[in-house]
Amino acid sequence: MYRCGGTVCVTTYCRKTMPFDLLTVLPTRPDVEVNGFNGGVLNGVPSAYHWYTEQYGVKWPVGYEVNISSQETTSFRLISTRRGVSRKATLLQNCRRFSCTLEHWYAEQGCDFCGWQLYERGAR
């Protein structure tokens, strides 16, 4: 047995997927990236923290785990365990764009909340 994609696998057929990155769906702004997570480098430019929470609904919009269902090619399971809940609009946009079902599990241990949402072809 070994760990693969957040699950324990007993076969050699388990493959780890590529990290899901919200920045590839809704690109960030270069000036925000230069300004840094805490901001203060450039006047009049929001901090990356502020921009990320407004744009994506999370502090760090990178490195989510995605599991693609082997039963269907249009079903995805998104597990975002480290940074909290993604913006509903971002997830709906992905479902519409790729005409797929997205199962979203999230847990934010620091703020003591967790949950699950299902989006099917752009509807919640």
N, CA, C and O atoms as CSV, one atom per row, in Angstrom:
chain,resi,resn,atom,element,x,y,z
A,1,MET,N,N,0.839,-1.191,0.000
A,1,MET,CA,C,0.000,0.000,0.000
A,1,MET,C,C,0.880,1.248,0.000
A,1,MET,O,O,1.974,1.255,0.563
A,2,TYR,N,N,0.385,2.292,-0.635
A,2,TYR,CA,C,1.090,3.559,-0.655
A,2,TYR,C,C,0.078,4.685,-0.815
A,2,TYR,O,O,-1.063,4.457,-1.217
A,3,ARG,N,N,0.503,5.894,-0.497
A,3,ARG,CA,C,-0.382,7.051,-0.614
A,3,ARG,C,C,-0.314,7.590,-2.033
A,3,ARG,O,O,0.761,7.724,-2.617
A,4,CYS,N,N,-1.472,7.893,-2.567
A,4,CYS,CA,C,-1.538,8.405,-3.929
A,4,CYS,C,C,-2.727,9.342,-4.038
A,4,CYS,O,O,-3.869,8.910,-3.884
A,5,GLY,N,N,-2.480,10.603,-4.299
A,5,GLY,CA,C,-3.577,11.545,-4.471
A,5,GLY,C,C,-4.472,11.680,-3.254
A,5,GLY,O,O,-5.667,11.942,-3.395
A,6,GLY,N,N,-3.918,11.507,-2.061
A,6,GLY,CA,C,-4.700,11.661,-0.845
A,6,GLY,C,C,-5.438,10.409,-0.413
A,6,GLY,O,O,-6.148,10.429,0.592
A,7,THR,N,N,-5.284,9.313,-1.157
A,7,THR,CA,C,-5.942,8.062,-0.792
A,7,THR,C,C,-4.902,6.962,-0.676
A,7,THR,O,O,-3.782,7.093,-1.171
A,8,VAL,N,N,-5.278,5.893,-0.027
A,8,VAL,CA,C,-4.380,4.747,0.090
A,8,VAL,C,C,-4.676,3.811,-1.066
A,8,VAL,O,O,-5.826,3.427,-1.280
A,9,CYS,N,N,-3.646,3.442,-1.812
A,9,CYS,CA,C,-3.815,2.591,-2.986
A,9,CYS,C,C,-3.192,1.226,-2.738
A,9,CYS,O,O,-2.169,1.106,-2.064
A,10,VAL,N,N,-3.816,0.214,-3.286
A,10,VAL,CA,C,-3.287,-1.140,-3.148
A,10,VAL,C,C,-2.880,-1.722,-4.495
A,10,VAL,O,O,-2.382,-2.846,-4.559
A,11,THR,N,N,-3.086,-0.969,-5.571
A,11,THR,CA,C,-2.695,-1.445,-6.893
A,11,THR,C,C,-1.690,-0.487,-7.499
A,11,THR,O,O,-1.475,0.612,-6.989
A,12,THR,N,N,-1.088,-0.907,-8.576
A,12,THR,CA,C,-0.139,-0.037,-9.273
A,12,THR,C,C,-0.846,0.873,-10.272
A,12,THR,O,O,-0.187,1.659,-10.953
A,13,TYR,N,N,-2.177,0.786,-10.376
A,13,TYR,CA,C,-2.914,1.578,-11.350
A,13,TYR,C,C,-3.309,2.957,-10.849
A,13,TYR,O,O,-3.795,3.776,-11.627
A,14,CYS,N,N,-3.115,3.224,-9.590
A,14,CYS,CA,C,-3.462,4.527,-9.029
A,14,CYS,C,C,-2.473,5.568,-9.537
A,14,CYS,O,O,-1.259,5.392,-9.426
A,15,ARG,N,N,-3.003,6.654,-10.095
A,15,ARG,CA,C,-2.145,7.720,-10.593
A,15,ARG,C,C,-2.501,9.029,-9.908
A,15,ARG,O,O,-3.678,9.338,-9.727
A,16,LYS,N,N,-1.505,9.787,-9.532
A,16,LYS,CA,C,-1.737,11.092,-8.915
A,16,LYS,C,C,-2.031,12.097,-10.021
A,16,LYS,O,O,-1.350,12.114,-11.047
A,17,THR,N,N,-3.037,12.927,-9.815
A,17,THR,CA,C,-3.393,13.926,-10.813
A,17,THR,C,C,-2.542,15.172,-10.630
A,17,THR,O,O,-1.860,15.335,-9.618
A,18,MET,N,N,-2.594,16.041,-11.618
A,18,MET,CA,C,-1.891,17.311,-11.538
A,18,MET,C,C,-2.616,18.210,-10.537
A,18,MET,O,O,-3.835,18.118,-10.399
A,19,PRO,N,N,-1.887,19.072,-9.843
A,19,PRO,CA,C,-2.542,19.992,-8.912
A,19,PRO,C,C,-3.506,20.919,-9.652
A,19,PRO,O,O,-3.221,21.361,-10.765
A,20,PHE,N,N,-4.627,21.205,-9.036
A,20,PHE,CA,C,-5.612,22.126,-9.594
A,20,PHE,C,C,-5.230,23.526,-9.146
A,20,PHE,O,O,-4.979,23.750,-7.962
A,21,ASP,N,N,-5.183,24.448,-10.055
A,21,ASP,CA,C,-4.723,25.789,-9.753
A,21,ASP,C,C,-5.766,26.794,-10.230
A,21,ASP,O,O,-5.988,26.926,-11.434
A,22,LEU,N,N,-6.404,27.498,-9.312
A,22,LEU,CA,C,-7.405,28.488,-9.689
A,22,LEU,C,C,-6.805,29.608,-10.527
A,22,LEU,O,O,-7.525,30.272,-11.271
A,23,LEU,N,N,-5.500,29.828,-10.418
A,23,LEU,CA,C,-4.847,30.879,-11.196
A,23,LEU,C,C,-4.877,30.581,-12.691
A,23,LEU,O,O,-4.754,31.504,-13.496
A,24,THR,N,N,-5.036,29.313,-13.086
A,24,THR,CA,C,-5.126,28.981,-14.511
A,24,THR,C,C,-6.530,29.215,-15.048
A,24,THR,O,O,-6.712,29.345,-16.259
A,25,VAL,N,N,-7.519,29.271,-14.173
A,25,VAL,CA,C,-8.902,29.505,-14.591
A,25,VAL,C,C,-9.184,31.001,-14.650
A,25,VAL,O,O,-9.699,31.504,-15.649
A,26,LEU,N,N,-8.849,31.700,-13.588
A,26,LEU,CA,C,-8.995,33.150,-13.515
A,26,LEU,C,C,-7.620,33.731,-13.193
A,26,LEU,O,O,-7.219,33.744,-12.030
A,27,PRO,N,N,-6.898,34.208,-14.194
A,27,PRO,CA,C,-5.530,34.687,-13.957
A,27,PRO,C,C,-5.467,35.838,-12.959
A,27,PRO,O,O,-6.405,36.624,-12.830
A,28,THR,N,N,-4.353,35.917,-12.266
A,28,THR,CA,C,-4.111,36.991,-11.313
A,28,THR,C,C,-3.551,38.209,-12.049
A,28,THR,O,O,-3.379,38.182,-13.268
A,29,ARG,N,N,-3.274,39.254,-11.312
A,29,ARG,CA,C,-2.683,40.459,-11.888
A,29,ARG,C,C,-1.201,40.504,-11.540
A,29,ARG,O,O,-0.837,40.241,-10.394
A,30,PRO,N,N,-0.336,40.832,-12.500
A,30,PRO,CA,C,1.108,40.911,-12.213
A,30,PRO,C,C,1.448,41.917,-11.118
A,30,PRO,O,O,2.332,41.660,-10.301
A,31,ASP,N,N,0.751,43.074,-11.088
A,31,ASP,CA,C,1.059,44.066,-10.057
A,31,ASP,C,C,0.711,43.555,-8.661
A,31,ASP,O,O,1.382,43.905,-7.690
A,32,VAL,N,N,-0.330,42.734,-8.551
A,32,VAL,CA,C,-0.697,42.131,-7.264
A,32,VAL,C,C,0.387,41.156,-6.822
A,32,VAL,O,O,0.749,41.117,-5.646
A,33,GLU,N,N,0.903,40.370,-7.759
A,33,GLU,CA,C,1.957,39.412,-7.429
A,33,GLU,C,C,3.232,40.125,-6.976
A,33,GLU,O,O,3.894,39.680,-6.039
A,34,VAL,N,N,3.576,41.228,-7.640
A,34,VAL,CA,C,4.756,42.008,-7.248
A,34,VAL,C,C,4.542,42.635,-5.875
A,34,VAL,O,O,5.476,42.719,-5.077
A,35,ASN,N,N,3.325,43.073,-5.598
A,35,ASN,CA,C,3.016,43.711,-4.319
A,35,ASN,C,C,3.126,42.743,-3.141
A,35,ASN,O,O,3.317,43.173,-2.003
A,36,GLY,N,N,3.010,41.469,-3.400
A,36,GLY,CA,C,3.222,40.475,-2.351
A,36,GLY,C,C,1.979,40.137,-1.558
A,36,GLY,O,O,0.960,40.823,-1.637
A,37,PHE,N,N,2.084,39.058,-0.787
A,37,PHE,CA,C,0.944,38.552,-0.025
A,37,PHE,C,C,0.443,39.571,0.989
A,37,PHE,O,O,-0.767,39.744,1.140
A,38,ASN,N,N,1.341,40.242,1.680
A,38,ASN,CA,C,0.954,41.227,2.694
A,38,ASN,C,C,0.837,42.641,2.145
A,38,ASN,O,O,0.365,43.532,2.851
A,39,GLY,N,N,1.255,42.867,0.904
A,39,GLY,CA,C,1.147,44.181,0.277
A,39,GLY,C,C,2.155,45.169,0.815
A,39,GLY,O,O,3.082,44.802,1.537
A,40,GLY,N,N,1.967,46.428,0.457
A,40,GLY,CA,C,2.823,47.490,0.960
A,40,GLY,C,C,3.982,47.851,0.054
A,40,GLY,O,O,4.685,48.824,0.323
A,41,VAL,N,N,4.200,47.102,-1.005
A,41,VAL,CA,C,5.309,47.408,-1.916
A,41,VAL,C,C,4.889,48.475,-2.914
A,41,VAL,O,O,5.647,49.409,-3.175
A,42,LEU,N,N,3.689,48.352,-3.477
A,42,LEU,CA,C,3.189,49.294,-4.474
A,42,LEU,C,C,1.969,50.035,-3.929
A,42,LEU,O,O,1.039,49.410,-3.418
A,43,ASN,N,N,1.970,51.357,-4.035
A,43,ASN,CA,C,0.825,52.162,-3.592
A,43,ASN,C,C,-0.359,51.962,-4.530
A,43,ASN,O,O,-0.194,51.902,-5.749
A,44,GLY,N,N,-1.547,51.861,-3.955
A,44,GLY,CA,C,-2.759,51.745,-4.753
A,44,GLY,C,C,-3.029,50.366,-5.327
A,44,GLY,O,O,-3.982,50.189,-6.085
A,45,VAL,N,N,-2.208,49.389,-4.980
A,45,VAL,CA,C,-2.377,48.019,-5.470
A,45,VAL,C,C,-2.739,47.139,-4.279
A,45,VAL,O,O,-2.075,47.201,-3.244
A,46,PRO,N,N,-3.784,46.322,-4.408
A,46,PRO,CA,C,-4.157,45.475,-3.270
A,46,PRO,C,C,-3.097,44.423,-2.968
A,46,PRO,O,O,-2.328,44.030,-3.845
A,47,SER,N,N,-3.067,43.978,-1.732
A,47,SER,CA,C,-2.171,42.873,-1.373
A,47,SER,C,C,-2.674,41.605,-2.057
A,47,SER,O,O,-3.846,41.517,-2.425
A,48,ALA,N,N,-1.800,40.640,-2.225
A,48,ALA,CA,C,-2.209,39.364,-2.818
A,48,ALA,C,C,-3.271,38.701,-1.945
A,48,ALA,O,O,-4.197,38.077,-2.463
A,49,TYR,N,N,-3.143,38.832,-0.625
A,49,TYR,CA,C,-4.155,38.271,0.275
A,49,TYR,C,C,-5.534,38.847,-0.043
A,49,TYR,O,O,-6.498,38.102,-0.214
A,50,HIS,N,N,-5.624,40.182,-0.123
A,50,HIS,CA,C,-6.901,40.838,-0.415
A,50,HIS,C,C,-7.416,40.432,-1.796
A,50,HIS,O,O,-8.592,40.101,-1.952
A,51,TRP,N,N,-6.546,40.458,-2.783
A,51,TRP,CA,C,-6.951,40.109,-4.151
A,51,TRP,C,C,-7.439,38.658,-4.231
A,51,TRP,O,O,-8.482,38.384,-4.826
A,52,TYR,N,N,-6.692,37.740,-3.639
A,52,TYR,CA,C,-7.063,36.317,-3.683
A,52,TYR,C,C,-8.408,36.061,-3.006
A,52,TYR,O,O,-9.244,35.330,-3.537
A,53,THR,N,N,-8.617,36.666,-1.831
A,53,THR,CA,C,-9.879,36.413,-1.130
A,53,THR,C,C,-11.062,37.034,-1.870
A,53,THR,O,O,-12.160,36.478,-1.845
A,54,GLU,N,N,-10.857,38.172,-2.525
A,54,GLU,CA,C,-11.931,38.786,-3.309
A,54,GLU,C,C,-12.177,38.034,-4.615
A,54,GLU,O,O,-13.327,37.783,-4.975
A,55,GLN,N,N,-11.121,37.675,-5.318
A,55,GLN,CA,C,-11.233,37.051,-6.637
A,55,GLN,C,C,-11.584,35.564,-6.568
A,55,GLN,O,O,-12.440,35.087,-7.313
A,56,TYR,N,N,-10.915,34.835,-5.666
A,56,TYR,CA,C,-11.041,33.379,-5.635
A,56,TYR,C,C,-11.763,32.845,-4.404
A,56,TYR,O,O,-12.208,31.697,-4.397
A,57,GLY,N,N,-11.882,33.664,-3.369
A,57,GLY,CA,C,-12.540,33.215,-2.154
A,57,GLY,C,C,-11.654,32.398,-1.239
A,57,GLY,O,O,-12.143,31.811,-0.273
A,58,VAL,N,N,-10.361,32.346,-1.518
A,58,VAL,CA,C,-9.404,31.606,-0.688
A,58,VAL,C,C,-8.132,32.428,-0.533
A,58,VAL,O,O,-7.864,33.331,-1.326
A,59,LYS,N,N,-7.348,32.107,0.499
A,59,LYS,CA,C,-6.086,32.818,0.729
A,59,LYS,C,C,-5.011,32.414,-0.269
A,59,LYS,O,O,-4.217,33.250,-0.700
A,60,TRP,N,N,-4.981,31.144,-0.635
A,60,TRP,CA,C,-3.956,30.606,-1.537
A,60,TRP,C,C,-4.661,29.835,-2.648
A,60,TRP,O,O,-5.100,28.711,-2.409
A,61,PRO,N,N,-4.788,30.390,-3.849
A,61,PRO,CA,C,-5.563,29.726,-4.903
A,61,PRO,C,C,-4.774,28.687,-5.706
A,61,PRO,O,O,-5.046,28.491,-6.890
A,62,VAL,N,N,-3.820,28.032,-5.088
A,62,VAL,CA,C,-3.002,27.052,-5.819
A,62,VAL,C,C,-2.922,25.739,-5.062
A,62,VAL,O,O,-3.165,25.685,-3.856
A,63,GLY,N,N,-2.581,24.691,-5.778
A,63,GLY,CA,C,-2.225,23.424,-5.162
A,63,GLY,C,C,-3.356,22.590,-4.621
A,63,GLY,O,O,-3.159,21.863,-3.647
A,64,TYR,N,N,-4.528,22.662,-5.207
A,64,TYR,CA,C,-5.628,21.811,-4.770
A,64,TYR,C,C,-5.480,20.427,-5.376
A,64,TYR,O,O,-4.855,20.255,-6.423
A,65,GLU,N,N,-6.049,19.465,-4.720
A,65,GLU,CA,C,-6.012,18.094,-5.219
A,65,GLU,C,C,-7.270,17.839,-6.038
A,65,GLU,O,O,-8.374,18.158,-5.596
A,66,VAL,N,N,-7.111,17.269,-7.225
A,66,VAL,CA,C,-8.247,16.928,-8.063
A,66,VAL,C,C,-8.230,15.437,-8.319
A,66,VAL,O,O,-7.208,14.889,-8.731
A,67,ASN,N,N,-9.344,14.778,-8.080
A,67,ASN,CA,C,-9.490,13.360,-8.397
A,67,ASN,C,C,-10.490,13.246,-9.528
A,67,ASN,O,O,-11.624,13.706,-9.400
A,68,ILE,N,N,-10.087,12.638,-10.636
A,68,ILE,CA,C,-10.983,12.444,-11.766
A,68,ILE,C,C,-11.597,11.065,-11.648
A,68,ILE,O,O,-10.885,10.068,-11.529
A,69,SER,N,N,-12.919,11.009,-11.680
A,69,SER,CA,C,-13.623,9.742,-11.525
A,69,SER,C,C,-13.292,8.800,-12.673
A,69,SER,O,O,-13.296,9.204,-13.836
A,70,SER,N,N,-13.008,7.555,-12.347
A,70,SER,CA,C,-12.692,6.581,-13.386
A,70,SER,C,C,-13.959,6.057,-14.052
A,70,SER,O,O,-13.886,5.431,-15.109
A,71,GLN,N,N,-15.124,6.305,-13.446
A,71,GLN,CA,C,-16.371,5.816,-14.020
A,71,GLN,C,C,-16.910,6.758,-15.089
A,71,GLN,O,O,-17.589,6.324,-16.019
A,72,GLU,N,N,-16.615,8.023,-14.960
A,72,GLU,CA,C,-17.089,9.011,-15.918
A,72,GLU,C,C,-15.963,9.967,-16.250
A,72,GLU,O,O,-15.175,10.332,-15.377
A,73,THR,N,N,-15.883,10.372,-17.497
A,73,THR,CA,C,-14.842,11.327,-17.868
A,73,THR,C,C,-15.276,12.760,-17.599
A,73,THR,O,O,-14.473,13.682,-17.747
A,74,THR,N,N,-16.531,12.966,-17.205
A,74,THR,CA,C,-17.012,14.327,-16.954
A,74,THR,C,C,-17.301,14.579,-15.483
A,74,THR,O,O,-18.027,15.517,-15.153
A,75,SER,N,N,-16.754,13.772,-14.604
A,75,SER,CA,C,-16.986,13.936,-13.173
A,75,SER,C,C,-15.663,14.179,-12.460
A,75,SER,O,O,-14.714,13.414,-12.632
A,76,PHE,N,N,-15.596,15.236,-11.665
A,76,PHE,CA,C,-14.370,15.590,-10.964
A,76,PHE,C,C,-14.655,15.752,-9.481
A,76,PHE,O,O,-15.729,16.212,-9.093
A,77,ARG,N,N,-13.700,15.375,-8.663
A,77,ARG,CA,C,-13.806,15.598,-7.222
A,77,ARG,C,C,-12.678,16.549,-6.836
A,77,ARG,O,O,-11.504,16.222,-7.006
A,78,LEU,N,N,-13.024,17.704,-6.327
A,78,LEU,CA,C,-12.055,18.713,-5.897
A,78,LEU,C,C,-12.011,18.696,-4.383
A,78,LEU,O,O,-13.026,18.905,-3.719
A,79,ILE,N,N,-10.831,18.447,-3.843
A,79,ILE,CA,C,-10.663,18.435,-2.392
A,79,ILE,C,C,-9.733,19.581,-2.029
A,79,ILE,O,O,-8.544,19.547,-2.348
A,80,SER,N,N,-10.268,20.591,-1.365
A,80,SER,CA,C,-9.443,21.733,-0.957
A,80,SER,C,C,-9.404,21.751,0.562
A,80,SER,O,O,-10.248,22.365,1.213
A,81,THR,N,N,-8.425,21.080,1.104
A,81,THR,CA,C,-8.390,20.875,2.546
A,81,THR,C,C,-7.569,21.910,3.291
A,81,THR,O,O,-7.662,21.987,4.516
A,82,ARG,N,N,-6.772,22.706,2.602
A,82,ARG,CA,C,-5.844,23.560,3.329
A,82,ARG,C,C,-6.251,25.016,3.407
A,82,ARG,O,O,-5.830,25.706,4.335
A,83,ARG,N,N,-7.030,25.507,2.498
A,83,ARG,CA,C,-7.213,26.945,2.431
A,83,ARG,C,C,-8.659,27.421,2.533
A,83,ARG,O,O,-8.894,28.628,2.473
A,84,GLY,N,N,-9.611,26.553,2.680
A,84,GLY,CA,C,-10.985,26.993,2.828
A,84,GLY,C,C,-11.802,26.858,1.559
A,84,GLY,O,O,-11.401,26.179,0.614
A,85,VAL,N,N,-12.939,27.504,1.551
A,85,VAL,CA,C,-13.920,27.346,0.486
A,85,VAL,C,C,-13.583,28.229,-0.706
A,85,VAL,O,O,-13.290,29.413,-0.543
A,86,SER,N,N,-13.623,27.660,-1.896
A,86,SER,CA,C,-13.440,28.434,-3.119
A,86,SER,C,C,-14.719,29.197,-3.422
A,86,SER,O,O,-15.805,28.817,-2.982
A,87,ARG,N,N,-14.579,30.257,-4.166
A,87,ARG,CA,C,-15.755,31.023,-4.560
A,87,ARG,C,C,-16.686,30.184,-5.414
A,87,ARG,O,O,-16.251,29.486,-6.331
A,88,LYS,N,N,-17.958,30.258,-5.107
A,88,LYS,CA,C,-18.971,29.516,-5.854
A,88,LYS,C,C,-18.907,29.867,-7.344
A,88,LYS,O,O,-19.010,28.978,-8.190
A,89,ALA,N,N,-18.739,31.148,-7.671
A,89,ALA,CA,C,-18.704,31.577,-9.072
A,89,ALA,C,C,-17.561,30.926,-9.837
A,89,ALA,O,O,-17.712,30.593,-11.012
A,90,THR,N,N,-16.419,30.741,-9.181
A,90,THR,CA,C,-15.270,30.102,-9.826
A,90,THR,C,C,-15.580,28.658,-10.155
A,90,THR,O,O,-15.274,28.193,-11.253
A,91,LEU,N,N,-16.180,27.945,-9.227
A,91,LEU,CA,C,-16.511,26.543,-9.451
A,91,LEU,C,C,-17.606,26.399,-10.496
A,91,LEU,O,O,-17.541,25.504,-11.339
A,92,LEU,N,N,-18.610,27.265,-10.453
A,92,LEU,CA,C,-19.671,27.214,-11.454
A,92,LEU,C,C,-19.133,27.497,-12.848
A,92,LEU,O,O,-19.556,26.874,-13.821
A,93,GLN,N,N,-18.202,28.437,-12.941
A,93,GLN,CA,C,-17.598,28.760,-14.232
A,93,GLN,C,C,-16.889,27.540,-14.812
A,93,GLN,O,O,-16.979,27.280,-16.011
A,94,ASN,N,N,-16.186,26.795,-13.966
A,94,ASN,CA,C,-15.519,25.579,-14.439
A,94,ASN,C,C,-16.514,24.544,-14.928
A,94,ASN,O,O,-16.297,23.914,-15.963
A,95,CYS,N,N,-17.607,24.360,-14.193
A,95,CYS,CA,C,-18.624,23.375,-14.590
A,95,CYS,C,C,-19.248,23.728,-15.930
A,95,CYS,O,O,-19.451,22.861,-16.780
A,96,ARG,N,N,-19.550,25.009,-16.111
A,96,ARG,CA,C,-20.129,25.437,-17.387
A,96,ARG,C,C,-19.123,25.289,-18.517
A,96,ARG,O,O,-19.444,24.783,-19.592
A,97,ARG,N,N,-17.912,25.735,-18.259
A,97,ARG,CA,C,-16.873,25.722,-19.294
A,97,ARG,C,C,-16.583,24.316,-19.795
A,97,ARG,O,O,-16.434,24.104,-20.998
A,98,PHE,N,N,-16.502,23.354,-18.882
A,98,PHE,CA,C,-16.138,21.993,-19.255
A,98,PHE,C,C,-17.330,21.040,-19.273
A,98,PHE,O,O,-17.155,19.839,-19.479
A,99,SER,N,N,-18.531,21.558,-19.060
A,99,SER,CA,C,-19.755,20.748,-19.049
A,99,SER,C,C,-19.557,19.475,-18.236
A,99,SER,O,O,-19.674,18.363,-18.751
A,100,CYS,N,N,-19.255,19.663,-16.963
A,100,CYS,CA,C,-18.926,18.522,-16.110
A,100,CYS,C,C,-19.624,18.633,-14.758
A,100,CYS,O,O,-20.271,19.634,-14.452
A,101,THR,N,N,-19.478,17.597,-13.972
A,101,THR,CA,C,-19.947,17.576,-12.595
A,101,THR,C,C,-18.737,17.773,-11.693
A,101,THR,O,O,-17.711,17.118,-11.880
A,102,LEU,N,N,-18.847,18.659,-10.727
A,102,LEU,CA,C,-17.751,18.938,-9.808
A,102,LEU,C,C,-18.232,18.701,-8.384
A,102,LEU,O,O,-19.195,19.318,-7.929
A,103,GLU,N,N,-17.555,17.807,-7.696
A,103,GLU,CA,C,-17.847,17.517,-6.298
A,103,GLU,C,C,-16.761,18.204,-5.476
A,103,GLU,O,O,-15.581,17.882,-5.621
A,104,HIS,N,N,-17.144,19.144,-4.618
A,104,HIS,CA,C,-16.172,19.960,-3.887
A,104,HIS,C,C,-16.250,19.677,-2.387
A,104,HIS,O,O,-17.275,19.919,-1.750
A,105,TRP,N,N,-15.169,19.170,-1.844
A,105,TRP,CA,C,-15.034,18.938,-0.400
A,105,TRP,C,C,-14.033,19.949,0.135
A,105,TRP,O,O,-13.006,20.191,-0.499
A,106,TYR,N,N,-14.309,20.539,1.282
A,106,TYR,CA,C,-13.371,21.504,1.845
A,106,TYR,C,C,-13.346,21.397,3.366
A,106,TYR,O,O,-14.315,20.989,4.005
A,107,ALA,N,N,-12.207,21.780,3.911
A,107,ALA,CA,C,-12.046,21.800,5.365
A,107,ALA,C,C,-11.029,22.865,5.721
A,107,ALA,O,O,-9.938,22.898,5.152
A,108,GLU,N,N,-11.366,23.717,6.636
A,108,GLU,CA,C,-10.461,24.749,7.136
A,108,GLU,C,C,-10.318,24.517,8.626
A,108,GLU,O,O,-11.149,24.965,9.417
A,109,GLN,N,N,-9.270,23.822,9.003
A,109,GLN,CA,C,-9.087,23.452,10.398
A,109,GLN,C,C,-8.906,24.664,11.297
A,109,GLN,O,O,-9.400,24.670,12.425
A,110,GLY,N,N,-8.214,25.683,10.828
A,110,GLY,CA,C,-7.958,26.864,11.638
A,110,GLY,C,C,-9.226,27.619,12.006
A,110,GLY,O,O,-9.317,28.185,13.095
A,111,CYS,N,N,-10.200,27.633,11.111
A,111,CYS,CA,C,-11.464,28.333,11.372
A,111,CYS,C,C,-12.578,27.376,11.760
A,111,CYS,O,O,-13.713,27.802,11.977
A,112,ASP,N,N,-12.272,26.103,11.849
A,112,ASP,CA,C,-13.200,25.073,12.315
A,112,ASP,C,C,-14.483,24.987,11.484
A,112,ASP,O,O,-15.586,25.017,12.029
A,113,PHE,N,N,-14.329,24.881,10.159
A,113,PHE,CA,C,-15.495,24.606,9.332
A,113,PHE,C,C,-15.108,23.662,8.204
A,113,PHE,O,O,-13.948,23.592,7.798
A,114,CYS,N,N,-16.095,22.945,7.712
A,114,CYS,CA,C,-15.887,22.028,6.594
A,114,CYS,C,C,-17.223,21.845,5.888
A,114,CYS,O,O,-18.265,22.257,6.398
A,115,GLY,N,N,-17.187,21.229,4.718
A,115,GLY,CA,C,-18.435,21.020,4.001
A,115,GLY,C,C,-18.249,20.333,2.673
A,115,GLY,O,O,-17.154,19.897,2.317
A,116,TRP,N,N,-19.342,20.247,1.952
A,116,TRP,CA,C,-19.386,19.558,0.672
A,116,TRP,C,C,-20.417,20.239,-0.212
A,116,TRP,O,O,-21.486,20.625,0.261
A,117,GLN,N,N,-20.099,20.389,-1.498
A,117,GLN,CA,C,-21.038,20.956,-2.462
A,117,GLN,C,C,-20.915,20.186,-3.765
A,117,GLN,O,O,-19.836,19.711,-4.116
A,118,LEU,N,N,-22.022,20.066,-4.478
A,118,LEU,CA,C,-22.036,19.382,-5.763
A,118,LEU,C,C,-22.521,20.359,-6.822
A,118,LEU,O,O,-23.581,20.966,-6.672
A,119,TYR,N,N,-21.750,20.512,-7.890
A,119,TYR,CA,C,-22.106,21.374,-9.013
A,119,TYR,C,C,-22.244,20.480,-10.241
A,119,TYR,O,O,-21.338,19.711,-10.562
A,120,GLU,N,N,-23.377,20.585,-10.923
A,120,GLU,CA,C,-23.596,19.771,-12.113
A,120,GLU,C,C,-23.856,20.670,-13.303
A,120,GLU,O,O,-24.872,21.362,-13.362
A,121,ARG,N,N,-22.939,20.656,-14.243
A,121,ARG,CA,C,-23.038,21.405,-15.485
A,121,ARG,C,C,-23.422,22.876,-15.264
A,121,ARG,O,O,-24.275,23.423,-15.963
A,122,GLY,N,N,-22.787,23.483,-14.302
A,122,GLY,CA,C,-22.975,24.904,-14.052
A,122,GLY,C,C,-24.076,25.268,-13.082
A,122,GLY,O,O,-24.378,26.451,-12.918
A,123,ALA,N,N,-24.690,24.285,-12.429
A,123,ALA,CA,C,-25.733,24.564,-11.432
A,123,ALA,C,C,-25.358,23.906,-10.119
A,123,ALA,O,O,-24.726,22.850,-10.100
A,124,ARG,N,N,-25.749,24.532,-9.027
A,124,ARG,CA,C,-25.427,23.991,-7.703
A,124,ARG,C,C,-26.589,23.207,-7.179
A,124,ARG,O,O,-26.521,22.667,-6.075
